Amino acid sequence: MGTSLSPGQEPWVDVLHHLARAHGFQSSYLNLPALRSFLGILARRVGDAEGGRATVSSCHRFIENNDIQALSKGTFRGLKSLTHLSLANNNLQTLPRDLFKPLDILSDLDLRGNTLVCDCKIKWLVEWLERTNTTVPAIFCSSPGQFEGQRIRDLELGDFQCITTDFVMHQVLPFQAVSAEPFTYDSDLYVALAQPSASSCSILKWDYVERKLRDFDRIPAHSAVHCKPIVAQDQLYVVVAQLFGGSYIYRWDTAVDKFIKIQDIDSQKVRKPNDIEAFQIEGDWCSHPPGLASLGFGVTGGDTCSSSAVGSLMDPPGSGQPGTALSTT
């Protein structure tokens, strides 16, 4: 047997208000018919709610004739066992993107009797209807004029003149990273990822054919918090900032196609950096880790970023040749 909610049960109104607020439902749910519908979502069985129909079982939700005007994106979160859902004969004009995504085994969906506006906000529904195995009786556009009365399933994606700012998942990388730094080198696109859990800085390269990032090289880094790429005078360097064990500078060696370490950064001068930023002053590269000292990539002997040169990036220490140097201020 199901339970029923009669108009005289005023205590339920307070319960409904509390539940609606707790679940982030929009203010339209604070009118009585919609609140009773909301109780139907949460209870095991609710029937015949003041002229509307809101019945529930573990696999079925029938929320009909309740003049519901809006749903939040998380309305059906956690209802993975739901197989049948009816939102028929309400007053829904749009549906939030990916509303039905949590419903893994939904087999039947009824949206008939709503006044759906076929604009860019509903484009996702057209895409979903194309790929879903859920049975959905025909639903029609109520507006705008050019689509009025047209079956939504028959709409083409090209019918929507939309400029969207939504991001969609393109590629999943099977590891964790604490920072990501995109850069361009020799006309190719790369990204440097700091992965302390994998004890490395991973450099990925964009594959223009496969349209995805692929492994390029890995730099050993046991406690990396940032891997900062710097392209200076057509040379690629990566500054590896580590919490422990000191930090380093690597250079891409085209002769062996790998990164080689060219310089240590004194851990007594830069302790436990949590980030690193690079910039140029009058053409000289500088970097600043938020720690005890700032580091500069300046021309050896110059004073734009530094007061003393402690090593050369472009040329080996002691070569006496002008180059890009790491120094402290």
Phi and psi restraints in degrees (value plus and minus 20) as a CYANA .aco file:
   2 GLY   PHI    -116.2   -76.2
   2 GLY   PSI     144.2   184.2
   3 THR   PHI    -119.9   -79.9
   3 THR   PSI     140.4   180.4
   4 SER   PHI    -148.2  -108.2
   4 SER   PSI     136.4   176.4
   5 LEU   PHI    -138.3   -98.3
   5 LEU   PSI      91.9   131.9
   6 SER   PHI    -116.2   -76.2
   6 SER   PSI     140.5   180.5
   7 PRO   PHI     -80.2   -40.2
   7 PRO   PSI     -42.7    -2.7
   8 GLY   PHI    -101.4   -61.4
   8 GLY   PSI     -27.6    12.4
   9 GLN   PHI    -106.0   -66.0
   9 GLN   PSI      50.8    90.8
  10 GLU   PHI     -81.5   -41.5
  10 GLU   PSI     -54.6   -14.6
  11 PRO   PHI     -75.5   -35.5
  11 PRO   PSI     -48.3    -8.3
  12 TRP   PHI     -86.2   -46.2
  12 TRP   PSI     -45.7    -5.7
  13 VAL   PHI     -82.0   -42.0
  13 VAL   PSI     -63.8   -23.8
  14 ASP   PHI     -83.1   -43.1
  14 ASP   PSI     -59.9   -19.9
  15 VAL   PHI     -81.4   -41.4
  15 VAL   PSI     -63.0   -23.0
  16 LEU   PHI     -84.8   -44.8
  16 LEU   PSI     -62.9   -22.9
  17 HIS   PHI     -78.8   -38.8
  17 HIS   PSI     -64.4   -24.4
  18 HIS   PHI     -82.6   -42.6
  18 HIS   PSI     -65.8   -25.8
  19 LEU   PHI     -85.9   -45.9
  19 LEU   PSI     -59.9   -19.9
  20 ALA   PHI     -81.7   -41.7
  20 ALA   PSI     -65.1   -25.1
  21 ARG   PHI     -86.3   -46.3
  21 ARG   PSI     -61.2   -21.2
  22 ALA   PHI     -83.2   -43.2
  22 ALA   PSI     -50.3   -10.3
  23 HIS   PHI    -121.3   -81.3
  23 HIS   PSI     -10.7    29.3
  24 GLY   PHI      51.0    91.0
  24 GLY   PSI       5.8    45.8
  25 PHE   PHI     -92.4   -52.4
  25 PHE   PSI     132.7   172.7
  26 GLN   PHI     -91.3   -51.3
  26 GLN   PSI     144.8   184.8
  27 SER   PHI     -82.0   -42.0
  27 SER   PSI     -42.0    -2.0
  28 SER   PHI     -83.2   -43.2
  28 SER   PSI     -39.5     0.5
  29 TYR   PHI     -96.4   -56.4
  29 TYR   PSI     -28.9    11.1
  30 LEU   PHI    -105.5   -65.5
  30 LEU   PSI     -14.2    25.8
  31 ASN   PHI    -109.8   -69.8
  31 ASN   PSI     131.7   171.7
  32 LEU   PHI     -79.6   -39.6
  32 LEU   PSI     -66.6   -26.6
  33 PRO   PHI     -80.3   -40.3
  33 PRO   PSI     -62.1   -22.1
  34 ALA   PHI     -90.1   -50.1
  34 ALA   PSI     -53.7   -13.7
  35 LEU   PHI     -85.7   -45.7
  35 LEU   PSI     -59.1   -19.1
  36 ARG   PHI     -87.2   -47.2
  36 ARG   PSI     -53.2   -13.2
  37 SER   PHI     -84.6   -44.6
  37 SER   PSI     -60.5   -20.5
  38 PHE   PHI     -82.5   -42.5
  38 PHE   PSI     -59.1   -19.1
  39 LEU   PHI     -79.7   -39.7
  39 LEU   PSI     -57.2   -17.2
  40 GLY   PHI     -81.5   -41.5
  40 GLY   PSI     -51.0   -11.0
  41 ILE   PHI     -88.2   -48.2
  41 ILE   PSI     -57.1   -17.1
  42 LEU   PHI    -110.5   -70.5
  42 LEU   PSI     -50.0   -10.0
  43 ALA   PHI    -101.6   -61.6
  43 ALA   PSI     149.5   189.5
  44 ARG   PHI     -95.9   -55.9
  44 ARG   PSI     -64.3   -24.3
  45 ARG   PHI    -166.3  -126.3
  45 ARG   PSI     105.9   145.9
  46 VAL   PHI    -155.8  -115.8
  46 VAL   PSI     107.9   147.9
  47 GLY   PHI    -150.5  -110.5
  47 GLY   PSI     128.1   168.1
  48 ASP   PHI      34.2    74.2
  48 ASP   PSI      39.7    79.7
  49 ALA   PHI    -107.3   -67.3
  49 ALA   PSI      72.0   112.0
  50 GLU   PHI      26.9    66.9
  50 GLU   PSI      41.8    81.8
  51 GLY   PHI      67.2   107.2
  51 GLY   PSI     -45.3    -5.3
  52 GLY   PHI    -110.8   -70.8
  52 GLY   PSI     150.8   190.8
  53 ARG   PHI    -140.6  -100.6
  53 ARG   PSI      97.4   137.4
  54 ALA   PHI    -159.0  -119.0
  54 ALA   PSI      64.4   104.4
  55 THR   PHI    -129.6   -89.6
  55 THR   PSI     128.5   168.5
  56 VAL   PHI    -160.7  -120.7
  56 VAL   PSI     120.0   160.0
  57 SER   PHI    -155.9  -115.9
  57 SER   PSI    -197.8  -157.8
  58 SER   PHI     -84.9   -44.9
  58 SER   PSI     -43.0    -3.0
  59 CYS   PHI    -136.1   -96.1
  59 CYS   PSI     -26.1    13.9
  60 HIS   PHI    -147.7  -107.7
  60 HIS   PSI     121.7   161.7
  61 ARG   PHI    -155.3  -115.3
  61 ARG   PSI      97.5   137.5
  62 PHE   PHI    -137.7   -97.7
  62 PHE   PSI      85.1   125.1
  63 ILE   PHI    -141.9  -101.9
  63 ILE   PSI      62.1   102.1
  64 GLU   PHI    -139.4   -99.4
  64 GLU   PSI     134.1   174.1
  65 ASN   PHI      35.9    75.9
  65 ASN   PSI      20.3    60.3
  66 ASN   PHI    -138.4   -98.4
  66 ASN   PSI     -11.3    28.7
  67 ASP   PHI      35.8    75.8
  67 ASP   PSI      17.1    57.1
  68 ILE   PHI     -93.0   -53.0
  68 ILE   PSI     108.2   148.2
  69 GLN   PHI    -124.0   -84.0
  69 GLN   PSI     -39.8     0.2
  70 ALA   PHI    -174.9  -134.9
  70 ALA   PSI     129.9   169.9
  71 LEU   PHI    -146.6  -106.6
  71 LEU   PSI     125.9   165.9
  72 SER   PHI    -105.9   -65.9
  72 SER   PSI     139.5   179.5
  73 LYS   PHI     -80.5   -40.5
  73 LYS   PSI     -50.9   -10.9
  74 GLY   PHI    -115.5   -75.5
  74 GLY   PSI      -2.5    37.5
  75 THR   PHI     -73.8   -33.8
  75 THR   PSI     -61.4   -21.4
  76 PHE   PHI    -128.2   -88.2
  76 PHE   PSI       0.0    40.0
  77 ARG   PHI     -84.1   -44.1
  77 ARG   PSI     113.5   153.5
  78 GLY   PHI      68.3   108.3
  78 GLY   PSI     -21.0    19.0
  79 LEU   PHI    -120.5   -80.5
  79 LEU   PSI      35.6    75.6
  80 LYS   PHI     -87.5   -47.5
  80 LYS   PSI     -41.8    -1.8
  81 SER   PHI    -108.3   -68.3
  81 SER   PSI     -18.1    21.9
  82 LEU   PHI     -91.1   -51.1
  82 LEU   PSI     108.3   148.3
  83 THR   PHI    -133.6   -93.6
  83 THR   PSI     -48.9    -8.9
  84 HIS   PHI    -146.9  -106.9
  84 HIS   PSI     109.0   149.0
  85 LEU   PHI    -158.3  -118.3
  85 LEU   PSI     109.1   149.1
  86 SER   PHI    -145.7  -105.7
  86 SER   PSI     104.2   144.2
  87 LEU   PHI    -138.3   -98.3
  87 LEU   PSI       7.6    47.6
  88 ALA   PHI     -87.5   -47.5
  88 ALA   PSI     129.2   169.2
  89 ASN   PHI      38.1    78.1
  89 ASN   PSI      24.8    64.8
  90 ASN   PHI    -129.3   -89.3
  90 ASN   PSI    -173.1  -133.1
  91 ASN   PHI    -148.8  -108.8
  91 ASN   PSI      21.8    61.8
  92 LEU   PHI     -98.3   -58.3
  92 LEU   PSI     106.2   146.2
  93 GLN   PHI    -122.6   -82.6
  93 GLN   PSI     -42.1    -2.1
  94 THR   PHI    -171.1  -131.1
  94 THR   PSI     148.9   188.9
  95 LEU   PHI    -153.9  -113.9
  95 LEU   PSI     114.1   154.1
  96 PRO   PHI     -84.4   -44.4
  96 PRO   PSI     126.0   166.0
  97 ARG   PHI     -74.7   -34.7
  97 ARG   PSI     116.7   156.7
  98 ASP   PHI      40.8    80.8
  98 ASP   PSI      11.5    51.5
  99 LEU   PHI     -77.1   -37.1
  99 LEU   PSI     -57.1   -17.1
 100 PHE   PHI    -116.9   -76.9
 100 PHE   PSI     -14.1    25.9
 101 LYS   PHI     -78.5   -38.5
 101 LYS   PSI     -57.1   -17.1
 102 PRO   PHI     -90.1   -50.1
 102 PRO   PSI     -32.3     7.7
 103 LEU   PHI    -111.5   -71.5
 103 LEU   PSI      64.0   104.0
 104 ASP   PHI     -85.3   -45.3
 104 ASP   PSI     -53.2   -13.2
 105 ILE   PHI    -139.9   -99.9
 105 ILE   PSI       6.4    46.4
 106 LEU   PHI     -82.6   -42.6
 106 LEU   PSI     104.2   144.2
 107 SER   PHI    -128.7   -88.7
 107 SER   PSI     -46.7    -6.7
 108 ASP   PHI    -157.0  -117.0
 108 ASP   PSI     111.3   151.3
 109 LEU   PHI    -156.3  -116.3
 109 LEU   PSI     109.8   149.8
 110 ASP   PHI    -139.9   -99.9
 110 ASP   PSI      95.3   135.3
 111 LEU   PHI    -136.5   -96.5
 111 LEU   PSI      -8.0    32.0
 112 ARG   PHI     -85.3   -45.3
 112 ARG   PSI     132.8   172.8
 113 GLY   PHI      61.1   101.1
 113 GLY   PSI      -3.6    36.4
 114 ASN   PHI    -128.6   -88.6
 114 ASN   PSI     140.7   180.7
 115 THR   PHI    -120.8   -80.8
 115 THR   PSI      47.3    87.3
 116 LEU   PHI     -93.1   -53.1
 116 LEU   PSI     109.6   149.6
 117 VAL   PHI    -113.0   -73.0
 117 VAL   PSI      99.9   139.9
 118 CYS   PHI    -109.2   -69.2
 118 CYS   PSI      54.0    94.0
 119 ASP   PHI    -136.7   -96.7
 119 ASP   PSI    -185.3  -145.3
 120 CYS   PHI     -82.7   -42.7
 120 CYS   PSI     -45.2    -5.2
 121 LYS   PHI     -89.8   -49.8
 121 LYS   PSI     -37.1     2.9
 122 ILE   PHI    -125.6   -85.6
 122 ILE   PSI     -21.0    19.0
 123 LYS   PHI     -78.0   -38.0
 123 LYS   PSI     -58.3   -18.3
 124 TRP   PHI     -79.3   -39.3
 124 TRP   PSI     -53.4   -13.4
 125 LEU   PHI     -86.6   -46.6
 125 LEU   PSI     -58.1   -18.1
 126 VAL   PHI     -81.8   -41.8
 126 VAL   PSI     -64.0   -24.0
 127 GLU   PHI     -83.0   -43.0
 127 GLU   PSI     -62.7   -22.7
 128 TRP   PHI     -84.7   -44.7
 128 TRP   PSI     -61.5   -21.5
 129 LEU   PHI     -83.1   -43.1
 129 LEU   PSI     -49.6    -9.6
 130 GLU   PHI     -89.2   -49.2
 130 GLU   PSI     -51.9   -11.9
 131 ARG   PHI    -129.9   -89.9
 131 ARG   PSI     -31.9     8.1
 132 THR   PHI     -98.7   -58.7
 132 THR   PSI     132.2   172.2
 133 ASN   PHI    -115.4   -75.4
 133 ASN   PSI     -20.0    20.0
 134 THR   PHI     -90.1   -50.1
 134 THR   PSI     116.9   156.9
 135 THR   PHI     -98.6   -58.6
 135 THR   PSI     101.8   141.8
 136 VAL   PHI    -149.6  -109.6
 136 VAL   PSI      90.0   130.0
 137 PRO   PHI     -76.8   -36.8
 137 PRO   PSI     134.6   174.6
 138 ALA   PHI     -75.7   -35.7
 138 ALA   PSI     113.3   153.3
 139 ILE   PHI    -144.6  -104.6
 139 ILE   PSI     132.1   172.1
 140 PHE   PHI    -148.3  -108.3
 140 PHE   PSI     134.7   174.7
 141 CYS   PHI     -97.1   -57.1
 141 CYS   PSI     116.7   156.7
 142 SER   PHI    -113.9   -73.9
 142 SER   PSI     -42.3    -2.3
 143 SER   PHI    -188.6  -148.6
 143 SER   PSI     149.1   189.1
 144 PRO   PHI     -92.0   -52.0
 144 PRO   PSI    -198.6  -158.6
 145 GLY   PHI     -75.5   -35.5
 145 GLY   PSI     -61.1   -21.1
 146 GLN   PHI     -88.8   -48.8
 146 GLN   PSI     -38.3     1.7
 147 PHE   PHI    -130.7   -90.7
 147 PHE   PSI     -23.7    16.3
 148 GLU   PHI     -75.8   -35.8
 148 GLU   PSI     108.0   148.0
 149 GLY   PHI      61.2   101.2
 149 GLY   PSI     -21.9    18.1
 150 GLN   PHI    -106.2   -66.2
 150 GLN   PSI     120.9   160.9
 151 ARG   PHI     -90.3   -50.3
 151 ARG   PSI     110.5   150.5
 152 ILE   PHI     -83.1   -43.1
 152 ILE   PSI     -57.2   -17.2
 153 ARG   PHI     -82.3   -42.3
 153 ARG   PSI     -43.5    -3.5
 154 ASP   PHI    -106.2   -66.2
 154 ASP   PSI     -27.0    13.0
 155 LEU   PHI     -89.6   -49.6
 155 LEU   PSI     124.9   164.9
 156 GLU   PHI    -116.9   -76.9
 156 GLU   PSI     127.1   167.1
 157 LEU   PHI     -81.1   -41.1
 157 LEU   PSI     -50.8   -10.8
 158 GLY   PHI     -88.9   -48.9
 158 GLY   PSI     -32.9     7.1
 159 ASP   PHI     -90.7   -50.7
 159 ASP   PSI     -39.6     0.4
 160 PHE   PHI    -115.2   -75.2
 160 PHE   PSI      99.0   139.0
 161 GLN   PHI    -114.2   -74.2
 161 GLN   PSI      60.7   100.7
 162 CYS   PHI    -135.6   -95.6
 162 CYS   PSI     121.2   161.2
 163 ILE   PHI    -131.4   -91.4
 163 ILE   PSI      88.4   128.4
 164 THR   PHI    -128.1   -88.1
 164 THR   PSI     128.3   168.3
 165 THR   PHI    -130.7   -90.7
 165 THR   PSI      -7.9    32.1
 166 ASP   PHI     -93.9   -53.9
 166 ASP   PSI     116.9   156.9
 167 PHE   PHI    -115.5   -75.5
 167 PHE   PSI     119.7   159.7
 168 VAL   PHI    -139.8   -99.8
 168 VAL   PSI     133.2   173.2
 169 MET   PHI     -84.7   -44.7
 169 MET   PSI     105.3   145.3
 170 HIS   PHI    -128.6   -88.6
 170 HIS   PSI     -63.7   -23.7
 171 GLN   PHI    -171.3  -131.3
 171 GLN   PSI     118.9   158.9
 172 VAL   PHI    -130.1   -90.1
 172 VAL   PSI     103.6   143.6
 173 LEU   PHI    -113.6   -73.6
 173 LEU   PSI     107.7   147.7
 174 PRO   PHI    -100.4   -60.4
 174 PRO   PSI      25.3    65.3
 175 PHE   PHI    -180.8  -140.8
 175 PHE   PSI     145.6   185.6
 176 GLN   PHI    -116.4   -76.4
 176 GLN   PSI     131.4   171.4
 177 ALA   PHI    -165.4  -125.4
 177 ALA   PSI     127.9   167.9
 178 VAL   PHI    -119.2   -79.2
 178 VAL   PSI     -31.5     8.5
 179 SER   PHI    -176.5  -136.5
 179 SER   PSI     133.9   173.9
 180 ALA   PHI    -157.9  -117.9
 180 ALA   PSI     112.6   152.6
 181 GLU   PHI    -153.6  -113.6
 181 GLU   PSI      83.8   123.8
 182 PRO   PHI     -97.5   -57.5
 182 PRO   PSI     130.7   170.7
 183 PHE   PHI    -179.3  -139.3
 183 PHE   PSI     145.9   185.9
 184 THR   PHI    -137.6   -97.6
 184 THR   PSI     114.2   154.2
 185 TYR   PHI    -163.7  -123.7
 185 TYR   PSI     108.1   148.1
 186 ASP   PHI      31.9    71.9
 186 ASP   PSI      21.9    61.9
 187 SER   PHI      50.7    90.7
 187 SER   PSI     -10.7    29.3
 188 ASP   PHI    -131.7   -91.7
 188 ASP   PSI     136.5   176.5
 189 LEU   PHI    -119.7   -79.7
 189 LEU   PSI     118.6   158.6
 190 TYR   PHI    -158.3  -118.3
 190 TYR   PSI     148.2   188.2
 191 VAL   PHI    -163.2  -123.2
 191 VAL   PSI     116.6   156.6
 192 ALA   PHI    -126.0   -86.0
 192 ALA   PSI     106.0   146.0
 193 LEU   PHI    -138.0   -98.0
 193 LEU   PSI     109.0   149.0
 194 ALA   PHI    -108.6   -68.6
 194 ALA   PSI     101.1   141.1
 195 GLN   PHI    -147.4  -107.4
 195 GLN   PSI      62.1   102.1
 196 PRO   PHI     -82.5   -42.5
 196 PRO   PSI     -51.3   -11.3
 197 SER   PHI     -87.7   -47.7
 197 SER   PSI     -44.5    -4.5
 198 ALA   PHI    -123.2   -83.2
 198 ALA   PSI     -15.2    24.8
 199 SER   PHI      35.2    75.2
 199 SER   PSI      25.5    65.5
 200 SER   PHI    -179.3  -139.3
 200 SER   PSI     140.8   180.8
 201 CYS   PHI    -122.9   -82.9
 201 CYS   PSI      99.1   139.1
 202 SER   PHI    -117.2   -77.2
 202 SER   PSI     110.7   150.7
 203 ILE   PHI    -128.0   -88.0
 203 ILE   PSI      98.7   138.7
 204 LEU   PHI    -129.6   -89.6
 204 LEU   PSI     126.0   166.0
 205 LYS   PHI    -137.9   -97.9
 205 LYS   PSI     119.5   159.5
 206 TRP   PHI     -96.8   -56.8
 206 TRP   PSI     105.8   145.8
 207 ASP   PHI    -113.2   -73.2
 207 ASP   PSI      91.2   131.2
 208 TYR   PHI     -92.2   -52.2
 208 TYR   PSI     -42.7    -2.7
 209 VAL   PHI     -99.6   -59.6
 209 VAL   PSI     -73.3   -33.3
 210 GLU   PHI    -100.2   -60.2
 210 GLU   PSI     -33.3     6.7
 211 ARG   PHI      36.2    76.2
 211 ARG   PSI      32.5    72.5
 212 LYS   PHI    -175.9  -135.9
 212 LYS   PSI     144.3   184.3
 213 LEU   PHI    -102.8   -62.8
 213 LEU   PSI     117.1   157.1
 214 ARG   PHI    -146.4  -106.4
 214 ARG   PSI     136.7   176.7
 215 ASP   PHI     -79.9   -39.9
 215 ASP   PSI     115.1   155.1
 216 PHE   PHI    -135.8   -95.8
 216 PHE   PSI     -73.3   -33.3
 217 ASP   PHI    -184.3  -144.3
 217 ASP   PSI     142.4   182.4
 218 ARG   PHI    -147.4  -107.4
 218 ARG   PSI     117.6   157.6
 219 ILE   PHI    -130.2   -90.2
 219 ILE   PSI     107.2   147.2
 220 PRO   PHI     -81.1   -41.1
 220 PRO   PSI     111.2   151.2
 221 ALA   PHI    -181.8  -141.8
 221 ALA   PSI      80.8   120.8
 222 HIS   PHI     -92.4   -52.4
 222 HIS   PSI     -47.5    -7.5
 223 SER   PHI    -158.3  -118.3
 223 SER   PSI      21.9    61.9
 224 ALA   PHI     -85.3   -45.3
 224 ALA   PSI     115.5   155.5
 225 VAL   PHI    -132.8   -92.8
 225 VAL   PSI     -38.3     1.7
 226 HIS   PHI    -179.5  -139.5
 226 HIS   PSI     119.1   159.1
 227 CYS   PHI    -141.0  -101.0
 227 CYS   PSI      83.4   123.4
 228 LYS   PHI    -120.2   -80.2
 228 LYS   PSI      90.6   130.6
 229 PRO   PHI    -101.1   -61.1
 229 PRO   PSI     120.4   160.4
 230 ILE   PHI    -156.6  -116.6
 230 ILE   PSI     105.2   145.2
 231 VAL   PHI    -124.4   -84.4
 231 VAL   PSI      93.5   133.5
 232 ALA   PHI    -150.7  -110.7
 232 ALA   PSI     105.0   145.0
 233 GLN   PHI      30.8    70.8
 233 GLN   PSI      27.5    67.5
 234 ASP   PHI      45.1    85.1
 234 ASP   PSI      -7.7    32.3
 235 GLN   PHI    -127.6   -87.6
 235 GLN   PSI     122.6   162.6
 236 LEU   PHI    -122.6   -82.6
 236 LEU   PSI     104.1   144.1
 237 TYR   PHI    -141.0  -101.0
 237 TYR   PSI     132.8   172.8
 238 VAL   PHI    -149.8  -109.8
 238 VAL   PSI      99.9   139.9
 239 VAL   PHI    -110.3   -70.3
 239 VAL   PSI      99.9   139.9
 240 VAL   PHI    -121.2   -81.2
 240 VAL   PSI      87.9   127.9
 241 ALA   PHI    -113.3   -73.3
 241 ALA   PSI     103.3   143.3
 242 GLN   PHI    -142.1  -102.1
 242 GLN   PSI     129.2   169.2
 243 LEU   PHI     -91.0   -51.0
 243 LEU   PSI     -58.4   -18.4
 244 PHE   PHI    -152.3  -112.3
 244 PHE   PSI     133.4   173.4
 245 GLY   PHI      61.5   101.5
 245 GLY   PSI      -8.6    31.4
 246 GLY   PHI      63.3   103.3
 246 GLY   PSI     144.7   184.7
 247 SER   PHI    -135.8   -95.8
 247 SER   PSI     145.0   185.0
 248 TYR   PHI    -162.1  -122.1
 248 TYR   PSI     145.4   185.4
 249 ILE   PHI    -144.1  -104.1
 249 ILE   PSI     109.8   149.8
 250 TYR   PHI    -135.9   -95.9
 250 TYR   PSI     131.9   171.9
 251 ARG   PHI    -146.2  -106.2
 251 ARG   PSI     121.5   161.5
 252 TRP   PHI     -96.9   -56.9
 252 TRP   PSI     101.5   141.5
 253 ASP   PHI    -122.5   -82.5
 253 ASP   PSI      89.8   129.8
 254 THR   PHI     -90.7   -50.7
 254 THR   PSI     -38.7     1.3
 255 ALA   PHI     -90.6   -50.6
 255 ALA   PSI     -53.7   -13.7
 256 VAL   PHI    -135.4   -95.4
 256 VAL   PSI     -20.2    19.8
 257 ASP   PHI      34.2    74.2
 257 ASP   PSI      32.6    72.6
 258 LYS   PHI    -181.0  -141.0
 258 LYS   PSI     144.3   184.3
 259 PHE   PHI    -103.8   -63.8
 259 PHE   PSI     115.5   155.5
 260 ILE   PHI    -141.9  -101.9
 260 ILE   PSI     123.1   163.1
 261 LYS   PHI     -96.8   -56.8
 261 LYS   PSI     109.4   149.4
 262 ILE   PHI    -137.5   -97.5
 262 ILE   PSI     -32.5     7.5
 263 GLN   PHI    -181.8  -141.8
 263 GLN   PSI     120.6   160.6
 264 ASP   PHI    -115.5   -75.5
 264 ASP   PSI     127.2   167.2
 265 ILE   PHI    -125.7   -85.7
 265 ILE   PSI     103.3   143.3
 266 ASP   PHI     -77.8   -37.8
 266 ASP   PSI      97.0   137.0
 267 SER   PHI     -86.8   -46.8
 267 SER   PSI     -38.1     1.9
 268 GLN   PHI     -97.1   -57.1
 268 GLN   PSI     -41.7    -1.7
 269 LYS   PHI    -115.6   -75.6
 269 LYS   PSI     -47.6    -7.6
 270 VAL   PHI    -149.1  -109.1
 270 VAL   PSI      82.8   122.8
 271 ARG   PHI    -128.0   -88.0
 271 ARG   PSI     108.3   148.3
 272 LYS   PHI      27.6    67.6
 272 LYS   PSI      39.2    79.2
 273 PRO   PHI     -87.9   -47.9
 273 PRO   PSI     129.5   169.5
 274 ASN   PHI    -134.1   -94.1
 274 ASN   PSI     -17.4    22.6
 275 ASP   PHI    -191.5  -151.5
 275 ASP   PSI     150.1   190.1
 276 ILE   PHI    -170.8  -130.8
 276 ILE   PSI     117.5   157.5
 277 GLU   PHI    -145.2  -105.2
 277 GLU   PSI     122.1   162.1
 278 ALA   PHI    -136.3   -96.3
 278 ALA   PSI     126.3   166.3
 279 PHE   PHI    -177.7  -137.7
 279 PHE   PSI     149.0   189.0
 280 GLN   PHI    -138.5   -98.5
 280 GLN   PSI     120.5   160.5
 281 ILE   PHI    -146.1  -106.1
 281 ILE   PSI      94.6   134.6
 282 GLU   PHI      31.4    71.4
 282 GLU   PSI      23.2    63.2
 283 GLY   PHI      67.3   107.3
 283 GLY   PSI     -28.7    11.3
 284 ASP   PHI    -117.2   -77.2
 284 ASP   PSI     119.5   159.5
 285 TRP   PHI    -100.5   -60.5
 285 TRP   PSI     116.2   156.2
 286 CYS   PHI    -152.1  -112.1
 286 CYS   PSI     134.5   174.5
 287 SER   PHI    -158.0  -118.0
 287 SER   PSI     132.9   172.9
 288 HIS   PHI    -159.4  -119.4
 288 HIS   PSI      86.9   126.9
 289 PRO   PHI    -105.8   -65.8
 289 PRO   PSI     111.1   151.1
 290 PRO   PHI     -86.0   -46.0
 290 PRO   PSI      65.2   105.2
 291 GLY   PHI    -168.9  -128.9
 291 GLY   PSI    -154.3  -114.3
 292 LEU   PHI    -109.5   -69.5
 292 LEU   PSI     -41.5    -1.5
 293 ALA   PHI    -162.0  -122.0
 293 ALA   PSI     138.1   178.1
 294 SER   PHI    -124.7   -84.7
 294 SER   PSI     127.0   167.0
 295 LEU   PHI    -131.8   -91.8
 295 LEU   PSI     127.2   167.2
 296 GLY   PHI    -148.4  -108.4
 296 GLY   PSI     118.6   158.6
 297 PHE   PHI    -122.1   -82.1
 297 PHE   PSI      71.9   111.9
 298 GLY   PHI    -144.5  -104.5
 298 GLY   PSI     142.6   182.6
 299 VAL   PHI     -85.1   -45.1
 299 VAL   PSI     112.0   152.0
 300 THR   PHI     -73.7   -33.7
 300 THR   PSI     108.8   148.8
 301 GLY   PHI      73.2   113.2
 301 GLY   PSI     -31.5     8.5
 302 GLY   PHI    -108.0   -68.0
 302 GLY   PSI     152.3   192.3
 303 ASP   PHI    -148.7  -108.7
 303 ASP   PSI      -0.1    39.9
 304 THR   PHI     -84.8   -44.8
 304 THR   PSI     -64.5   -24.5
 305 CYS   PHI    -137.1   -97.1
 305 CYS   PSI     -26.7    13.3
 306 SER   PHI    -170.7  -130.7
 306 SER   PSI     146.8   186.8
 307 SER   PHI    -130.0   -90.0
 307 SER   PSI     -38.8     1.2
 308 SER   PHI    -171.4  -131.4
 308 SER   PSI     119.3   159.3
 309 ALA   PHI    -109.3   -69.3
 309 ALA   PSI     111.9   151.9
 310 VAL   PHI    -135.0   -95.0
 310 VAL   PSI     -17.4    22.6
 311 GLY   PHI     155.0   195.0
 311 GLY   PSI     139.6   179.6
 312 SER   PHI    -134.2   -94.2
 312 SER   PSI     115.8   155.8
 313 LEU   PHI    -109.7   -69.7
 313 LEU   PSI     -62.2   -22.2
 314 MET   PHI     -97.8   -57.8
 314 MET   PSI     -48.1    -8.1
 315 ASP   PHI    -156.4  -116.4
 315 ASP   PSI     132.2   172.2
 316 PRO   PHI     -81.2   -41.2
 316 PRO   PSI     129.3   169.3
 317 PRO   PHI     -76.2   -36.2
 317 PRO   PSI     119.4   159.4
 318 GLY   PHI      66.1   106.1
 318 GLY   PSI     -21.5    18.5
 319 SER   PHI     -93.7   -53.7
 319 SER   PSI     -41.4    -1.4
 320 GLY   PHI      56.3    96.3
 320 GLY   PSI     -15.2    24.8
 321 GLN   PHI    -113.3   -73.3
 321 GLN   PSI     122.6   162.6
 322 PRO   PHI     -81.3   -41.3
 322 PRO   PSI     122.2   162.2
 323 GLY   PHI    -188.9  -148.9
 323 GLY   PSI    -189.8  -149.8
 324 THR   PHI    -112.5   -72.5
 324 THR   PSI     106.5   146.5
 325 ALA   PHI    -141.4  -101.4
 325 ALA   PSI     133.7   173.7
 326 LEU   PHI    -116.7   -76.7
 326 LEU   PSI     106.7   146.7
 327 SER   PHI    -168.3  -128.3
 327 SER   PSI     146.7   186.7
 328 THR   PHI    -132.7   -92.7
 328 THR   PSI     135.2   175.2
